[in-house]
Amino acid sequence: MSKLSEKLYERAKPLWDKESENEFVAAMAEGTLEEEKYRAYMLQDYFYLIDYIDILEWMHGQAEDNEVAEFLKNAADSTRYEKDTVHIPNMKKLGISDEEISVAKKAPDSEEYLNYMMGKARESLVYGITALLQCSWSYAYIAKKVSDRYGDKLKSSPYSEWFSAYTSDEYQEANQRWIDILDRVVQDISSAEEEKLCMIFEKCAHYETRFWNIFISVKP
């Protein structure tokens, strides 16, 4: 009998493959992405990370399973650490000021995506775990696929660190831990509930594509 994660992967893989060829992602890999577009991405991703952490912390407060609770706490803590020690310093290097951050707003597509994930988490902890896993897993998949495609050429890109962060052993192992947690907690669910989780995962993959597309139209 197939694990849920295997079914999620099959549903999302075609979308992830398209995302790996997205104009924005390809330009990052080639090193041709205009800095203004990357600045816009970093600013929106900053807001995304804040809400992502909030969802993880809310879910942690609802978790009754000790292993799940510990995982969610660790995921929130590590995401916050990445935001504070990597993301924010990189924003500063790009010249994104505190004033710019204070007046900026979340892009509508990003806000809709985050609201969807929070809504699913409030419906069910398992729904929330499934929705947030898609984000983690898609980055792990896309970064590796693009890195394999571009090989050594990627090293000369000014955005190579983005790919190395998500292909690192640490990130890949954390993502696999997330997959294993989900597979464990859904062992006894019905076929109907399993299909609903697949639909949530697939919808989040569509939202992820919309998130990437936000930055293509940014004018340098």
N, C-alpha and C positions, 0 to 999 in steps of 0.2 A: 504493500500500500504506500502510495506516494506521500511524502511529508507536505505539509502546507507550504513550506518555503519553496519547494520545487515547483508547485503550482503557481505561486506568486511570481517566481522567476520567469516562467514561461509566458505569463500574461504581460509582464513588464518588459521583457527583453526586446521586443520589436521597437518599443518606444525609447528605451535606453539606447539602442543602436542608432536611432534617428538623432537622439540628443548628442551622441558622440560625434555626429557630423554637423551639428548646429554651427551656424556661421560664427557665432561668438566663441564657442569652444575651439573651433578650428583655428580661428585667428589668434587665440591665446597660445595654442600649440605652435603655430608658425611664427609667433612673435610679431605679428603684424597688427595686433589689436590696438586701436587708438587708446591712449591713456585715459582720455575723458570717459570712454565707455567702461573701462576697468574701474575708474573712480566711482562711477554710478553703480556698478555692480557691488563694489566693496561697501558703499553706503547702504544700499538696500539689504545686502547680506548681513550687515551689522544689526539692522532692525529685525531681520529674520531670526538671527541668533538669539536676540533678547527674548522674543516671543517663544522660540523653540525651547529655551531654558525654562521659561515660565510654564509651558505645557508639561515638560518633564517633571518639574517640581510639584505641580498640581497632581500629576499621576502618582508620584511618589507618596504624596499624602493620602492617596486613596488605596494604595496597594496593601493587601492583607497577606500575600505570599511573601515571606521574608527574602527569598532569593530574587524575586521580581523587584521588591522594594530596594534592595541593595543595588541591583543593576541600574534602576532608574536614578538613584541618588548619584552613583558613580558617573552615569551618562551626563547628568546635569552639571556635576562638578567639573568633569573634563571639558565639556563644551564651554562652560564659563571661563575656565583656565585658558582655553584656546582663544576665546574672544578677547580676554584681557591681555594676554602675553604675546599673541601673534596678530590677531585681526586689527586691534586698535593701533598698535605700533606701525603696522603696514599702512593703515589709513593716514597716520601722521606723515609717513614718508611720502605719500602721494599728495600731501598738502591739504588734506581734508581737515578743516579747523573745527573747533568745538562749536563755534557759531554756526557753521554750515550744518553740522549734525543737529543742532537745536532747532533749526528752522525747516529741516528736511522732513518729508512725510513718506510713509510707506506707499509704494506703488499700488494701485488698486488690485492688480492681479496677485501681487504678493500678499496683500491683506486678505483677499478672498481665500487664498490657499491656507494661510495661517488660521483663519476663522474656521475653515472646514476641518482642519486637524484638531483644533480645540473642541469643536462641536462633537467630533467623533469620540474624542477622549472622554467627554462628559456623558456620552451615551453608554460607553463601555470601555473599561481599561484595555481590553484586548483590541478593540477598534483603534484606540489611541496608539498602542504599541505597533500595530500594523501600519498605520498612517505614517508615523514618524520613522519607522524602519525604511520605508521607501526612499526617503530623503538620504539617509545614511548609505543605503545599499546602492542607490543610483550613482552617488558620487564615487563610491569605491569601484563600481563597474566602469563608469565612463572614464575616470582617470586612468585606469589600467588599460582599457581598450585603446584610448588615444595615445598613451605612452608606448604601447606595443606598436602602434601604427607608425609613429614618428621616430621611435628609437633614439639614436644619439642626436638627431637634429633638434630634439626637444630641449637639449641642454643649453642651446644658445638663445632660447627664448627668455625674455625678461620675466615671463610668467611661469617658468619651469617649477618654481617652488609650490605653486598651486597643485600641480600634478604629483610632485613628490610627496606632498603632505597626505594625499588621499590614496597613494599607492604604498605608503609606508607599512611595515609589518604591524606597527602599533594600531594604525587605523583599521587595517584589514582584519586584524584579530578582534578588535572591539566590535566591528560590524558583524563578524561571525558569531560573537557572543550574543548579540541581539537576535540574530536568526535562530540560534539554539534556544534562547529563552522563549521566543514565540512558538517554536515547534513543540516545546514542552507543555506550555499552558493551553494549547489547543488540541491536545491529543484526543479528547473525548467529545469534540463538538460535532454537531450534525452536518450533513452535506449542505443543507440550506445556509447554515451559518458560515460554513467554509466558503461558499460561493459569495456571500456578502463581504467577507474579508478580502477575497480576490478583487471584488469590484471596488472596494475602498482603496486598495493598493494601486489598482490600475488608474483610478481617478486621480490619485496623488501623482502618479507618473505624468498624466496629462497636465496637471497643475505645474509640475516641474518644468515641462517644456515651455509653458507660458511664462514662467519666471525667467528662463534664459532669454526668451524673445523680447523681454522688456528692454534690454540694453542694445539690441541691434540697431534701433532707430535713434539712439542718442547721437547728437551731432557733436563732433569734435570742436 
